[in-house]
């Protein structure tokens, strides 16, 4: 990590076993990016919030106990921001094995 080779190590969970989640994108006017990002970041259910170079420029993941909770959050985000969220729930998972040995690999 000190050499810049790693930024984070963490577990990967099967999200569908822990509730519901969806990838969300918003098309935010440049002048409102900071304001909207701050509002989105205030939701404890939001993670993986990224700025992208695209019409849909603010992307994040919403998680919750069930789909109804996600739907309520999407409606609240739309009401709060005046922006229509693009809701992109996962249809099918494609797994790749990214297992790396963490022990001594001399």
C-alpha positions as CSV (number, residue, x, y, z in Angstrom):
1,X,0.0,0.0,0.0
2,X,2.8,2.4,0.8
3,X,4.2,1.9,-2.7
4,X,0.8,2.7,-4.3
5,X,0.0,-0.8,-5.4
6,X,-3.0,-1.3,-3.3
7,X,-5.8,1.1,-2.4
8,X,-8.1,-1.2,-0.5
9,X,-8.6,-4.8,0.5
10,X,-12.1,-5.8,1.6
11,X,-14.7,-8.6,1.4
12,X,-17.2,-9.0,-1.5
13,X,-20.6,-10.0,-0.3
14,X,-23.5,-11.6,-2.3
15,X,-25.6,-8.5,-2.1
16,X,-28.9,-10.2,-2.8
17,X,-28.6,-12.2,0.4
18,X,-28.3,-9.1,2.5
19,X,-31.2,-7.1,1.0
20,X,-31.6,-5.2,-2.2
21,X,-29.3,-2.9,-4.2
22,X,-29.2,-1.0,-7.5
23,X,-26.8,1.1,-9.5
24,X,-28.2,4.6,-10.0
25,X,-27.1,7.4,-12.3
26,X,-28.2,11.1,-12.3
27,X,-27.7,13.7,-15.0
28,X,-26.7,16.6,-12.8
29,X,-26.1,20.1,-14.2
30,X,-22.5,21.1,-13.6
31,X,-23.5,24.1,-11.4
32,X,-25.4,21.7,-9.1
33,X,-22.9,18.9,-8.8
34,X,-21.5,19.7,-5.4
35,X,-25.0,20.3,-3.9
36,X,-26.5,17.2,-5.4
37,X,-23.5,15.0,-4.5
38,X,-23.7,16.3,-0.9
39,X,-27.4,15.4,-0.7
40,X,-26.8,11.9,-2.2
41,X,-23.9,11.3,0.2
42,X,-26.2,12.1,3.2
43,X,-28.1,8.9,2.6
44,X,-26.6,6.1,4.7
45,X,-27.8,3.6,2.0
46,X,-25.4,5.2,-0.6
47,X,-22.0,3.9,-1.5
48,X,-19.6,3.8,-4.5
49,X,-20.5,7.4,-5.5
50,X,-18.5,8.5,-8.5
51,X,-18.4,11.4,-10.9
52,X,-18.3,10.3,-14.6
53,X,-17.7,12.2,-17.9
54,X,-21.1,11.5,-19.4
55,X,-24.6,13.1,-19.5
56,X,-25.3,10.8,-16.6
57,X,-22.4,12.1,-14.5
58,X,-23.1,11.1,-10.9
59,X,-23.2,7.3,-10.3
60,X,-23.8,5.5,-7.0
61,X,-25.1,2.3,-5.5
62,X,-28.1,2.3,-3.3
63,X,-28.6,-0.6,-0.8
64,X,-31.5,-1.4,1.5
65,X,-33.4,-4.2,3.2
66,X,-35.7,-4.8,0.2
67,X,-36.7,-3.4,-3.2
68,X,-39.6,-1.3,-1.7
69,X,-37.0,0.6,0.4
70,X,-34.9,1.2,-2.7
71,X,-38.0,2.5,-4.5
72,X,-38.8,4.9,-1.7
73,X,-35.2,6.2,-1.7
74,X,-35.3,6.7,-5.5
75,X,-38.6,8.7,-5.1
76,X,-37.1,10.8,-2.3
77,X,-33.9,11.5,-4.4
78,X,-36.1,12.6,-7.3
79,X,-38.3,14.8,-5.1
80,X,-35.2,16.4,-3.3
81,X,-33.2,17.0,-6.4
82,X,-35.7,17.4,-9.2
83,X,-33.6,14.9,-11.2
84,X,-34.9,11.6,-12.4
85,X,-32.7,8.7,-11.3
86,X,-31.7,6.1,-13.8
87,X,-32.3,2.9,-11.9
88,X,-30.0,0.0,-13.1
89,X,-30.6,-3.1,-11.0
90,X,-28.3,-6.0,-11.7
91,X,-30.0,-8.6,-14.0
92,X,-27.3,-11.2,-13.9
93,X,-24.0,-11.6,-12.1
94,X,-20.9,-12.6,-14.0
95,X,-18.2,-13.7,-11.5
96,X,-14.5,-13.7,-12.1
97,X,-12.1,-15.1,-9.5
98,X,-9.8,-12.3,-8.3
99,X,-8.4,-14.2,-5.5
100,X,-4.9,-13.2,-4.6
101,X,-2.6,-14.9,-2.1
102,X,-2.0,-12.7,0.9
103,X,0.8,-14.6,2.5
104,X,4.5,-14.7,1.7
105,X,4.8,-15.2,-2.1
106,X,8.6,-15.3,-2.5
